[in-house]
Amino acid sequence: MAAYSSTPLARKLGIKAATTVVVVNGPANYQKLLGQAAHDVGFSDWIGSDSSLVHFFTTQRGELQKQLTRLRKNFPDTGRLWIS
């Protein structure tokens, strides 16, 4: 488990250069948490056909159920959804 702990967050999430990331309800310091990788990716407030990853943060099951319907409607077939 120690090796996984030292793995950079961007690598754990599969974020690579030229990735477009949509962060929903994320922490204010999200880009800082990604480290250097944050400089090589694009961030968007909207899910579009170029969205590579949607990282959705919630602590409420009801919010997750509600938002999943919206996310699925706009989500590209090749995109990834990560829920935290």
Long-range contacts (C-beta under 8 A, 24 or more apart in sequence): 8-34, 8-35, 8-37, 9-33, 9-34, 9-35, 9-37, 10-34, 10-35, 10-37, 10-38, 10-41, 11-37, 13-53, 13-55, 13-82, 14-53, 14-80, 15-41, 15-52, 15-53, 16-40, 16-41, 17-41, 18-42, 19-52, 19-53, 20-44, 20-48, 20-50, 20-51, 20-52, 20-53, 21-51, 21-52, 21-53, 21-54, 21-55, 22-46, 22-47, 22-51, 22-53, 22-54, 22-55, 23-54, 23-55, 23-57, 24-54, 24-55, 24-56, 24-57, 24-67, 24-71, 25-56, 25-57, 25-58, 26-55, 26-57, 27-57, 30-55, 47-71, 47-74, 47-75, 47-76, 47-79, 48-74, 48-76, 49-76, 50-76, 51-75, 51-76, 51-79, 52-78, 52-79, 52-80, 53-79, 53-80, 53-81, 53-82, 54-79, 54-80, 54-81, 54-82, 55-82, 55-84, 56-81, 56-82, 56-83, 56-84, 57-83, 57-84, 58-83, 58-84
